């Protein structure tokens, strides 16, 4: 398959960049869209095409029974994903830097460069990269831990295709750009996007071991669970649940912090934050609605409170439900997680009023879930 590119979203972003009133933001955005994306995406497309020629074994790779973790952002998807990802023998996943290198050839070249740096330069380049990593991600580490080699969201692999939710981190145009509602697109558009995503997953499996299980976590995938089941009929889906009175303002604070660092105006940020808050309700209900229509799909619901208070028991139950083997090595990891599990505390502070949110409205619109999970309400 050739490289997928979402021209519709790309031209919409170009139009928004031309109307942007923030001079600094407009110059940065136009350089990104007029120069960086055409050049980098074009080179990536060539590498993507060369993959099938240079690595003929790629034709034989199959994505078998992948595991997709979905749920509202800040609901424990990252924690669950990174604990499971410690089972290196069983799971394959994308590291953060690999998500922006969809081609197998690109990943191979980076690994070759790292090996040469370690052998010939004594790790000089790696130390420079680590310093950049600290400077870039340091301000938001207490909100969401990030690192170039950490397991991250699959959706980012679509960034150079202009089809990723990562763009909402870069641009406060959430009310005018939609990377979420993939399930509502035409069957043809949906299949093209998911087929390309599947090709990216195959390349990662080729790199990590084609016998492994692909492990994915994506809050953005809440809007494409139907498409996932359609593209991967043997997929296994995990839904994480956490009180929306906590997750919604936490997500808004994370995005607001990122946009403020990029110098966007309060007006742009507030408009986008309102759109994100409205979409949050769908992130809670849409995956459960789809899973209810597909009882044949192996599925599990993980309560965030159980995950942080009793991680070993929660993970064992999850693996049993999804028919995932628990190796002796992973059992030891679970024991270590259990030993160090404590009530989660973060330096990140937020509240509903800061974003004009009404706790009573959230409780009313998600009343069924508050009852199902017995979440504490604002009054308590």
C-alpha positions as CSV (number, residue, x, y, z in Angstrom):
1,X,0.0,0.0,0.0
2,X,1.2,3.5,-0.8
3,X,1.5,6.2,1.9
4,X,-1.8,7.6,3.1
5,X,-2.3,11.4,3.2
6,X,-5.4,13.2,4.3
7,X,-5.5,16.0,1.8
8,X,-8.9,17.2,3.1
9,X,-7.5,17.9,6.6
10,X,-4.3,19.3,5.2
11,X,-6.0,21.9,3.0
12,X,-8.4,22.8,5.9
13,X,-5.4,23.5,8.1
14,X,-3.8,25.5,5.3
15,X,-6.9,27.7,5.2
16,X,-6.9,28.1,8.9
17,X,-3.2,29.2,8.9
18,X,-4.0,31.9,6.3
19,X,-6.7,33.3,8.6
20,X,-4.7,33.1,11.8
21,X,-4.4,36.5,13.5
22,X,-1.5,35.6,15.8
23,X,1.6,36.6,13.7
24,X,4.0,34.3,15.5
25,X,1.6,31.4,15.5
26,X,0.7,32.1,11.8
27,X,4.4,32.0,10.7
28,X,5.1,28.9,12.7
29,X,2.0,27.1,11.3
30,X,2.6,28.1,7.7
31,X,6.3,27.0,7.9
32,X,5.1,23.7,9.2
33,X,2.4,23.2,6.6
34,X,4.0,24.7,3.5
35,X,7.6,23.4,4.1
36,X,8.0,20.7,6.8
37,X,5.0,18.5,6.0
38,X,5.4,18.4,2.2
39,X,9.2,17.6,2.5
40,X,9.1,15.2,5.4
41,X,5.8,13.5,4.3
42,X,7.1,13.2,0.8
43,X,10.4,11.5,2.0
44,X,8.4,9.2,4.3
45,X,6.1,8.2,1.4
46,X,9.2,7.2,-0.6
47,X,10.6,5.2,2.3
48,X,7.2,3.6,2.9
49,X,7.1,2.4,-0.7
50,X,10.7,1.1,-0.5
51,X,9.8,-1.0,2.6
52,X,8.1,-3.7,0.5
53,X,11.1,-3.9,-1.8
54,X,13.8,-3.9,0.8
55,X,12.1,-6.1,3.3
56,X,10.1,-8.8,1.4
57,X,9.4,-10.6,4.7
58,X,6.9,-7.8,5.4
59,X,4.5,-9.4,3.0
60,X,4.1,-12.4,5.4
61,X,3.5,-10.4,8.6
62,X,-0.1,-10.7,10.0
63,X,-1.6,-8.6,12.8
64,X,-3.2,-11.3,15.0
65,X,-5.6,-10.5,17.9
66,X,-4.2,-7.1,18.7
67,X,-5.1,-5.4,22.1
68,X,-6.6,-1.9,22.0
69,X,-6.9,0.1,25.2
70,X,-9.4,3.0,24.8
71,X,-10.9,5.4,27.3
72,X,-11.2,9.1,28.0
73,X,-7.8,10.8,28.3
74,X,-6.4,10.8,31.9
75,X,-8.5,7.6,32.7
76,X,-5.5,5.3,33.2
77,X,-4.9,4.3,29.6
78,X,-1.2,5.2,29.8
79,X,-0.6,3.5,33.1
80,X,-2.3,0.3,31.9
81,X,-0.5,0.4,28.6
82,X,3.0,0.9,30.1
83,X,2.5,-1.9,32.7
84,X,1.5,-4.4,30.0
85,X,4.2,-3.2,27.7
86,X,6.7,-4.4,30.3
87,X,5.9,-7.9,29.0
88,X,8.4,-7.6,26.2
89,X,8.1,-11.3,25.2
90,X,4.4,-11.0,24.5
91,X,3.7,-7.5,23.2
92,X,4.9,-5.2,20.5
93,X,4.2,-1.5,20.6
94,X,5.3,1.9,19.2
95,X,7.9,3.9,21.1
96,X,7.3,7.7,20.9
97,X,10.0,8.5,18.4
98,X,8.9,5.6,16.1
99,X,5.5,7.0,15.7
100,X,6.9,9.8,13.6
101,X,8.8,7.4,11.5
102,X,6.1,5.2,9.9
103,X,8.4,3.5,7.5
104,X,10.4,0.4,8.5
105,X,13.4,1.8,6.6
106,X,13.4,4.9,8.7
107,X,13.2,2.9,12.0
108,X,16.1,0.7,10.8
109,X,18.2,3.7,10.0
110,X,17.6,5.3,13.4
111,X,18.6,2.0,15.1
112,X,21.7,1.8,13.0
113,X,22.6,5.4,13.9
114,X,22.1,4.6,17.6
115,X,24.4,1.6,17.3
116,X,27.1,3.6,15.6
117,X,26.8,6.4,18.2
118,X,27.3,3.9,21.0
119,X,30.2,2.2,19.3
120,X,32.1,5.1,17.7
121,X,31.1,8.2,19.7
122,X,30.6,6.7,23.1
123,X,27.0,7.8,23.3
124,X,27.7,11.5,22.6
125,X,24.6,11.8,20.3
126,X,22.4,10.0,22.8
127,X,23.4,12.4,25.6
128,X,22.5,15.4,23.4
129,X,19.1,13.8,22.5
130,X,18.4,13.2,26.2
131,X,19.2,16.8,27.0
132,X,16.8,17.9,24.3
133,X,14.2,15.5,25.7
134,X,14.4,17.0,29.2
135,X,14.2,20.5,27.9
136,X,11.2,19.7,25.7
137,X,9.1,17.6,27.9
138,X,10.2,18.8,31.4
139,X,7.4,21.3,31.9
140,X,4.6,18.8,31.5
141,X,6.1,15.7,33.0
142,X,4.0,16.0,36.2
143,X,0.9,16.0,34.0
144,X,1.9,13.3,31.5
145,X,5.2,11.5,31.4
146,X,6.7,11.6,28.0
147,X,10.0,10.3,26.5
148,X,11.3,9.4,23.1
149,X,11.6,5.7,24.0
150,X,8.5,5.3,26.1
151,X,5.4,3.5,24.8
152,X,2.9,6.0,23.3
153,X,-0.3,6.4,21.4
154,X,-0.6,4.7,18.1
155,X,-2.7,7.6,16.7
156,X,0.5,9.7,16.5
157,X,1.7,7.4,13.6
158,X,-0.8,9.3,11.4
159,X,0.7,12.7,12.2
160,X,2.7,13.0,8.9
161,X,-0.5,11.9,7.1
162,X,-2.4,14.9,8.6
163,X,-4.8,12.5,10.1
164,X,-3.8,12.3,13.8
165,X,-5.3,13.8,16.9
166,X,-1.8,14.9,17.7
167,X,-2.6,18.0,15.6
168,X,-5.0,19.2,18.3
169,X,-1.9,19.5,20.6
170,X,-0.2,21.6,18.0
171,X,-3.2,23.7,16.9
172,X,-6.1,25.1,19.0
173,X,-8.6,24.6,16.2
174,X,-10.5,21.8,17.9
175,X,-13.9,23.3,16.9
176,X,-12.9,23.3,13.2
177,X,-10.8,20.1,12.8
178,X,-12.1,16.7,13.5
179,X,-9.7,13.7,13.9
180,X,-12.0,11.9,16.3
181,X,-15.2,10.8,14.5
182,X,-13.7,8.2,12.2
183,X,-16.6,5.8,12.7
184,X,-18.9,8.5,11.2
185,X,-16.9,8.8,8.0
186,X,-17.9,7.0,4.7
187,X,-17.0,3.3,4.6
188,X,-14.5,4.0,1.9
189,X,-12.7,6.8,3.8
190,X,-12.7,4.7,6.9
191,X,-11.2,1.7,5.2
192,X,-8.4,3.7,3.6
193,X,-7.4,5.2,6.9
194,X,-7.5,1.9,8.8
195,X,-5.8,-0.1,6.1
196,X,-2.8,2.4,6.2
197,X,-2.8,2.2,10.0
198,X,-2.7,-1.6,9.7
199,X,0.3,-1.3,7.4
200,X,2.1,0.8,10.1
201,X,1.4,-1.8,12.7
202,X,2.7,-4.6,10.4
203,X,6.0,-2.7,10.1
204,X,6.3,-2.4,13.9
205,X,5.6,-6.1,14.3
206,X,8.3,-6.9,11.7
207,X,10.7,-4.8,13.7
208,X,9.8,-6.2,17.2
209,X,8.8,-9.8,16.3
210,X,6.0,-10.9,14.0
211,X,4.9,-13.5,16.5
212,X,4.0,-10.8,19.1
213,X,0.7,-9.2,20.0
214,X,0.3,-5.6,19.0
215,X,-0.5,-3.5,22.1
216,X,-2.1,-0.1,21.6
217,X,-3.6,2.7,23.7
218,X,-5.4,5.7,22.3
219,X,-8.0,8.0,23.9
220,X,-8.6,9.3,20.3
221,X,-9.6,5.8,19.3
222,X,-12.8,6.1,21.4
223,X,-14.3,7.5,18.2
224,X,-13.2,4.6,16.0
225,X,-13.9,1.4,17.9
226,X,-16.3,0.3,15.2
227,X,-13.6,0.9,12.6
228,X,-11.0,-1.1,14.7
229,X,-13.3,-4.1,14.9
230,X,-14.0,-3.8,11.2
231,X,-10.3,-3.6,10.3
232,X,-9.2,-6.2,12.9
233,X,-12.0,-8.7,13.4
234,X,-10.1,-10.6,16.1
235,X,-9.2,-7.5,18.1
236,X,-9.4,-7.4,21.8
237,X,-10.7,-4.1,23.4
238,X,-10.1,-2.8,26.9
239,X,-12.1,0.2,28.2
240,X,-10.7,2.2,31.1
241,X,-13.1,4.1,33.4
242,X,-12.4,7.0,35.7
243,X,-14.6,9.6,37.3
244,X,-15.2,12.4,34.6
245,X,-15.2,15.0,37.3
246,X,-11.4,14.2,37.5
247,X,-10.5,13.4,33.9
248,X,-12.2,16.2,32.0
249,X,-10.6,19.1,33.8
250,X,-7.3,17.2,33.8
251,X,-7.4,16.8,30.0
252,X,-8.3,20.5,29.5
253,X,-5.5,21.6,31.8
254,X,-3.0,19.5,29.9
255,X,-4.1,20.9,26.5
256,X,-4.2,24.5,27.9
257,X,-0.6,24.1,29.2
258,X,0.6,22.9,25.8
259,X,-1.2,25.7,23.9
260,X,0.0,28.4,26.3
261,X,3.6,27.2,25.8
262,X,3.1,27.7,22.0
263,X,1.8,31.3,22.5
264,X,-1.8,30.8,21.4
265,X,-4.4,33.4,22.4
266,X,-6.9,32.9,25.2
267,X,-9.8,33.2,22.7
268,X,-8.5,30.4,20.5
269,X,-7.8,28.2,23.6
270,X,-11.2,28.8,25.2
271,X,-13.0,27.9,22.0
272,X,-11.1,24.7,21.5
273,X,-11.4,23.8,25.2
274,X,-15.2,24.0,25.0
275,X,-15.2,21.7,22.0
276,X,-13.0,19.2,23.8
277,X,-15.2,19.3,26.8
278,X,-18.3,18.5,24.7
279,X,-16.5,15.6,22.9
280,X,-15.5,14.2,26.3
281,X,-19.1,12.9,26.8
282,X,-18.8,10.8,23.6
283,X,-15.4,9.5,24.7
284,X,-17.2,8.0,27.7
285,X,-20.3,6.6,26.0
286,X,-19.3,5.8,22.4
287,X,-16.9,2.9,23.1
288,X,-19.3,1.2,25.4
289,X,-22.1,1.5,22.9
290,X,-20.0,-0.1,20.1
291,X,-18.9,-2.9,22.4
292,X,-22.5,-3.6,23.4
293,X,-23.2,-4.1,19.7
294,X,-20.3,-6.6,19.4
295,X,-20.6,-9.1,22.2
296,X,-18.5,-11.5,20.2
297,X,-15.5,-9.1,20.5
298,X,-13.2,-10.1,23.5
299,X,-13.6,-7.1,25.8
300,X,-12.9,-5.9,29.3
301,X,-13.6,-2.8,31.5
302,X,-10.9,-1.6,33.9
303,X,-11.8,0.7,36.8
304,X,-9.0,3.2,37.4
305,X,-9.4,2.8,41.1
306,X,-8.7,-0.9,40.9
307,X,-5.7,-0.3,38.6
308,X,-4.0,2.0,41.1
309,X,-5.0,0.2,44.3
310,X,-4.6,-3.4,43.3
311,X,-2.7,-3.5,40.0
312,X,-1.6,-7.2,40.2
313,X,-5.1,-8.5,40.7
314,X,-6.6,-6.2,38.1
315,X,-4.0,-7.2,35.5
316,X,-4.4,-10.9,36.2
317,X,-8.2,-10.6,35.8
318,X,-7.7,-8.6,32.6
319,X,-5.3,-11.1,31.1
320,X,-7.7,-14.0,32.0
321,X,-10.6,-12.2,30.4
322,X,-8.7,-11.5,27.1
323,X,-7.0,-14.9,27.2
324,X,-3.5,-13.5,27.5
325,X,-0.9,-15.7,29.1
326,X,0.9,-14.4,32.2
327,X,4.6,-15.5,32.1
328,X,6.6,-16.0,35.3
329,X,8.6,-12.9,34.4
330,X,5.5,-10.8,34.1
331,X,4.1,-12.3,37.3
332,X,7.2,-10.9,39.0
333,X,6.6,-7.5,37.5
334,X,3.0,-7.6,38.8
335,X,4.2,-8.4,42.3
336,X,6.6,-5.4,42.1
337,X,3.7,-3.1,41.0
338,X,1.5,-4.4,43.8
339,X,4.3,-3.7,46.4
340,X,4.7,-0.1,45.3
341,X,1.1,0.7,44.6
342,X,0.0,3.8,46.6
343,X,-2.8,6.3,46.3
344,X,-1.9,8.3,43.2
345,X,-0.8,11.9,43.9
346,X,0.3,14.4,41.4
347,X,1.5,18.0,41.4
348,X,-1.0,18.7,38.7
349,X,-3.9,20.8,40.1
350,X,-7.2,21.7,38.4
351,X,-10.9,22.3,39.0
352,X,-14.1,22.4,37.1
353,X,-14.8,26.1,37.6
354,X,-11.5,27.0,35.9
355,X,-12.9,25.8,32.6
356,X,-16.5,26.9,33.1
357,X,-17.7,23.3,33.7
358,X,-20.7,22.4,35.8
359,X,-20.3,19.2,37.8
360,X,-24.0,18.7,38.0
361,X,-24.3,18.8,34.2
362,X,-21.5,16.2,33.9
363,X,-23.3,14.0,36.4
364,X,-26.6,14.3,34.6
365,X,-25.2,13.6,31.1
366,X,-23.3,10.6,32.3
367,X,-25.8,9.5,34.9
368,X,-25.8,5.9,33.8
369,X,-22.0,5.6,34.1
370,X,-22.0,7.3,37.5
371,X,-24.5,4.7,38.7
372,X,-22.6,1.8,37.0
373,X,-19.2,2.7,38.5
374,X,-20.5,4.3,41.7
375,X,-18.3,7.3,41.2
376,X,-18.3,10.0,43.9
377,X,-20.4,13.0,42.9
378,X,-19.4,16.6,43.2
379,X,-21.5,17.1,46.4
380,X,-19.5,14.3,48.1
